[in-house]
Amino acid sequence: MEIKNNLVLCPKGHYYNAAVHTSCPICASQGAQGSFSHTEAPTSTPGSFTPTEAPSGYGSYTPAEAPTPTPTPGSFGPTEPPTNAAEGSGGVTQPAGNWGSGGVNPFSSPTVLAGDDMAGPSQVDPVVGWVVCIEGPCRGTDFRLHAGYNYIGREAGDIHIQGDNQISREKHAMVAYYHKNRLFYAGPAEGRNIIEINGEAVFNAVQLKDYDVITVGSTKLLFLGLCGDKFAWGQES
């Protein structure tokens, strides 16, 4: 017996043999079982949510309209903005120099005058002059001088010359400023080697003038004074 083939496409996309079946047997079997095709959307079951419905009974709302959560007992509330602060700023910047009712910067060091006004552990000796190393292991280094004695030593002292073994550890020589007559002096202290000023040996303190050269060991120090006839701390005007 010869079976004829006559393939036909049904409206729902199924191929069937029209020589054998007068209609699509696949659709007929699905209709008999109560199923639905892939092109039919399922009906929502009672009690289910539609895509536009929000759960828990809040109703639909946009993110900007979300309710403010109520804090639970014992929790912290929202952070308050700084007092008197501009919106979006980090606060008000105080003007420089306003350090309280006294107007004094607590971080600055006090400036004091040379002489009798320099007493007190928290006060600072202002510079009265300098010596600059022009020859020796510390060449190019400057040293500040203060009122009174300034001792020269290899390991300790106001004028600390490291690396010159011909200089005593401490108090080899001294440079002094006497504020009452506004004069500088230099001379030996407790060192074993003789010192020179402008190439001449000195055994007692002698007066210094600008650009005098003090030789201690293998080191030469050029002297420059700040205080003198034209200027002195306490009489700046």
GUPA-708870 format. One record per residue (C-alpha): residue number from 1; residue in one letter; x, y, z. Coordinates in pm, 1 decimal, m for minus. Layout:
N
 num residuo        u        v        w
 NUM       A        X        Y        Z
...
END
This chain:
237
 num residuo        u        v        w
   1       M      0.0      0.0      0.0
   2       E    142.6    332.4   m101.0
   3       I    135.1    617.1    161.3
   4       K    126.2    963.9     20.0
   5       N    306.1   1250.7    187.2
   6       N    163.5   1599.4    174.5
   7       L    333.5   1809.2    446.0
   8       V    137.9   2116.1    552.5
   9       L    230.9   2388.7    810.3
  10       C    m50.5   2467.1   1051.9
  11       P   m116.6   2823.9   1180.7
  12       K     59.2   2732.2   1505.7
  13       G    378.8   2618.4   1338.9
  14       H    329.6   2239.9   1332.5
  15       Y    397.8   2026.6   1023.2
  16       Y    154.4   1739.8    952.9
  17       N     68.6   1503.9    661.9
  18       A   m246.6   1643.3    493.9
  19       A   m282.3   1317.0    298.6
  20       V   m352.1   1139.4    625.2
  21       H   m496.5   1410.1    855.4
  22       T   m754.3   1669.8    768.0
  23       S   m624.8   1902.4   1048.5
  24       C   m317.6   1933.7   1269.3
  25       P   m315.2   1634.2   1506.8
  26       I    m70.2   1813.0   1741.4
  27       C   m303.1   2106.1   1797.8
  28       A   m593.9   1865.3   1839.9
  29       S   m411.4   1667.3   2108.8
  30       Q   m307.5   1984.3   2294.3
  31       G   m662.3   2118.2   2283.5
  32       A   m791.3   1792.5   2423.1
  33       Q   m547.6   1811.1   2718.3
  34       G   m629.9   2176.5   2798.0
  35       S   m271.9   2294.4   2738.9
  36       F   m174.9   2619.8   2570.9
  37       S     73.5   2685.3   2296.3
  38       H    394.5   2874.4   2330.2
  39       T    233.2   3180.4   2174.4
  40       E    m35.3   3203.7   2441.8
  41       A     45.2   3389.8   2764.2
  42       P    m63.9   3216.0   3085.1
  43       T   m346.9   3368.8   3280.3
  44       S   m241.2   3508.4   3620.8
  45       T   m352.6   3301.9   3912.5
  46       P   m572.8   3467.0   4174.2
  47       G   m376.9   3650.6   4445.6
  48       S    m61.0   3695.1   4239.0
  49       F    102.3   4036.2   4192.0
  50       T    115.6   4216.2   3865.5
  51       P    448.0   4370.8   3759.3
  52       T    327.5   4718.7   3858.2
  53       E    216.8   4621.7   4208.3
  54       A    453.2   4663.3   4502.9
  55       P    458.2   4386.4   4767.5
  56       S    359.3   4424.1   5136.3
  57       G     78.6   4670.1   5068.0
  58       Y    295.8   4984.8   5026.9
  59       G    153.1   5060.8   4687.2
  60       S    361.1   5180.3   4398.4
  61       Y    609.0   5462.7   4451.0
  62       T    919.3   5598.7   4288.1
  63       P   1260.7   5580.9   4465.6
  64       A   1241.2   5952.3   4545.1
  65       E    909.7   5898.9   4725.4
  66       A   1028.3   5620.1   4953.6
  67       P    905.5   5664.7   5312.3
  68       T   1155.0   5773.1   5577.7
  69       P   1234.5   5472.7   5799.9
  70       T   1134.9   5509.2   6163.1
  71       P   1436.0   5452.4   6393.9
  72       T   1403.4   5167.0   6636.4
  73       P   1427.0   5246.4   7009.3
  74       G   1786.3   5289.6   7120.9
  75       S   1918.7   5360.4   6772.3
  76       F   2092.3   5680.3   6663.1
  77       G   1903.4   5942.4   6473.3
  78       P   2021.4   6118.5   6158.4
  79       T   2339.9   6327.1   6177.3
  80       E   2271.4   6693.9   6229.0
  81       P   2455.7   6949.2   6010.4
  82       P   2733.1   7157.7   6176.7
  83       T   2615.9   7467.3   6360.2
  84       N   2639.2   7788.4   6157.2
  85       A   2795.0   7595.1   5867.6
  86       A   2711.4   7692.4   5513.2
  87       E   2518.1   7434.1   5312.3
  88       G   2754.9   7177.9   5165.7
  89       S   3057.6   7324.5   5340.5
  90       G   3273.4   7178.7   5614.8
  91       G   3225.2   7467.2   5856.2
  92       V   3345.9   7821.0   5892.8
  93       T   3720.1   7885.8   5867.4
  94       Q   3850.0   8122.2   6129.8
  95       P   4074.2   8402.7   6007.2
  96       A   4446.9   8365.6   6065.9
  97       G   4579.6   8523.6   6382.6
  98       N   4254.4   8492.9   6581.1
  99       W   4385.8   8281.0   6865.8
 100       G   4123.5   8356.7   7131.3
 101       S   4063.5   8658.6   7348.5
 102       G   4435.2   8730.6   7388.7
 103       G   4506.9   8716.9   7015.0
 104       V   4820.4   8506.0   7078.2
 105       N   4923.6   8210.9   6862.4
 106       P   4982.5   7926.8   7114.1
 107       F   5217.0   7747.5   6871.0
 108       S   5458.7   8032.9   6809.5
 109       S   5780.4   8087.0   7003.9
 110       P   5814.4   8414.2   7189.0
 111       T   6067.0   8670.9   7072.1
 112       V   6266.4   8826.6   7353.1
 113       L   6533.8   9091.9   7374.3
 114       A   6901.3   9043.2   7446.1
 115       G   7041.6   9130.6   7784.6
 116       D   6844.1   9148.0   8107.7
 117       D   6512.5   9069.5   7929.9
 118       M   6630.5   8719.6   7830.3
 119       A   6559.3   8547.5   8163.0
 120       G   6307.7   8262.9   8167.7
 121       P   6323.2   7897.5   8054.3
 122       S   6057.4   7937.5   7780.6
 123       Q   6221.1   8239.3   7617.2
 124       V   6461.2   8235.3   7322.5
 125       D   6796.4   8404.7   7275.4
 126       P   6779.0   8613.8   6958.3
 127       V   7070.4   8597.4   6717.7
 128       V   7333.9   8868.8   6766.6
 129       G   7583.0   8759.7   6499.3
 130       W   7734.1   8465.7   6313.4
 131       V   8056.6   8279.0   6248.2
 132       V   8089.6   8096.8   5914.1
 133       C   8335.4   7814.0   5856.3
 134       I   8544.8   7907.4   5551.2
 135       E   8808.4   7634.6   5591.3
 136       G   8804.1   7295.7   5760.5
 137       P   8573.9   6991.8   5781.4
 138       C   8262.5   7210.0   5832.9
 139       R   8337.4   7446.0   5544.7
 140       G   8025.3   7638.8   5438.0
 141       T   7842.4   7592.1   5770.4
 142       D   7720.6   7896.0   5962.6
 143       F   7670.1   7914.9   6339.5
 144       R   7438.0   8156.8   6522.6
 145       L   7578.2   8358.8   6810.2
 146       H   7372.6   8463.2   7112.2
 147       A   7440.6   8712.6   7389.0
 148       G   7697.4   8596.6   7644.3
 149       Y   7942.5   8311.2   7588.8
 150       N   7939.7   8091.6   7276.5
 151       Y   8176.3   7797.7   7326.0
 152       I   8360.8   7616.6   7043.9
 153       G   8399.4   7236.7   7072.6
 154       R   8444.9   6924.2   6860.2
 155       E   8163.4   6722.5   7020.8
 156       A   7968.1   6979.8   7221.1
 157       G   7920.9   7351.8   7227.0
 158       D   7733.6   7640.9   7069.3
 159       I   7979.2   7628.5   6776.4
 160       H   8001.4   7255.0   6709.1
 161       I   8296.2   7171.5   6478.3
 162       Q   8277.6   6800.7   6399.0
 163       G   8568.3   6618.1   6237.5
 164       D   8852.2   6850.1   6350.2
 165       N   9061.1   6641.7   6588.6
 166       Q   9281.2   6941.8   6677.6
 167       I   8985.6   7097.4   6862.5
 168       S   8903.9   6984.3   7216.9
 169       R   8578.2   6801.3   7276.7
 170       E   8422.3   7106.9   7444.2
 171       K   8509.7   7464.1   7545.1
 172       H   8822.9   7482.1   7332.4
 173       A   8764.7   7855.7   7272.2
 174       M   8483.6   8110.1   7300.2
 175       V   8314.8   8397.2   7118.6
 176       A   8119.9   8635.7   7342.6
 177       Y   7880.7   8930.1   7298.2
 178       Y   7842.0   9184.8   7579.1
 179       H   7512.9   9367.1   7531.4
 180       K   7595.9   9668.0   7753.1
 181       N   7871.7   9797.2   7525.0
 182       R   7750.2   9609.6   7209.2
 183       L   8092.0   9453.2   7150.8
 184       F   8214.0   9105.2   7054.0
 185       Y   8516.8   8923.8   7194.1
 186       A   8703.2   8600.4   7117.3
 187       G   8966.3   8411.9   7310.8
 188       P   9085.1   8076.0   7444.4
 189       A   8885.9   7872.8   7695.2
 190       E   8998.8   7525.9   7808.5
 191       G   9153.4   7395.2   7484.3
 192       R   9510.8   7269.7   7465.9
 193       N   9593.0   7419.8   7125.8
 194       I   9647.3   7792.5   7076.6
 195       I   9392.4   7988.5   6872.7
 196       E   9464.6   8268.9   6627.8
 197       I   9274.7   8577.9   6512.8
 198       N   9375.1   8709.2   6171.9
 199       G   9687.7   8491.1   6189.0
 200       E   9802.5   8620.5   6528.7
 201       A   9811.7   8398.5   6838.6
 202       V   9590.5   8517.6   7124.8
 203       F   9617.1   8416.2   7489.1
 204       N   9344.8   8640.7   7629.1
 205       A   9011.1   8763.3   7497.5
 206       V   9038.9   9030.2   7228.2
 207       Q   8773.3   9242.4   7057.4
 208       L   8628.9   9116.8   6728.3
 209       K   8534.9   9319.8   6423.8
 210       D   8339.2   9218.3   6115.3
 211       Y   8526.8   8979.6   5881.9
 212       D   8789.1   8888.8   6142.3
 213       V   8902.4   8524.4   6100.4
 214       I   8929.6   8296.7   6404.4
 215       T   9157.3   7992.8   6358.2
 216       V   9085.1   7697.0   6587.6
 217       G   9276.0   7376.3   6506.9
 218       S   9252.3   7332.4   6126.9
 219       T   8925.4   7530.8   6111.3
 220       K   8887.3   7895.4   6015.3
 221       L   8574.3   8088.1   6118.7
 222       L   8476.9   8420.4   5959.9
 223       F   8296.9   8655.9   6203.9
 224       L   7996.3   8878.1   6117.6
 225       G   7808.8   9082.3   6379.7
 226       L   7441.6   9178.7   6373.7
 227       C   7429.4   9387.6   6688.4
 228       G   7649.7   9694.9   6723.5
 229       D   7633.7  10071.0   6682.4
 230       K   7352.8  10054.9   6425.5
 231       F   7133.7   9788.6   6583.6
 232       A   7070.5   9616.7   6915.6
 233       W   6785.9   9410.4   7054.9
 234       G   6569.3   9628.4   7277.0
 235       Q   6645.6   9940.5   7072.7
 236       E   6528.9   9826.5   6726.4
 237       S   6400.1  10175.9   6638.7
END
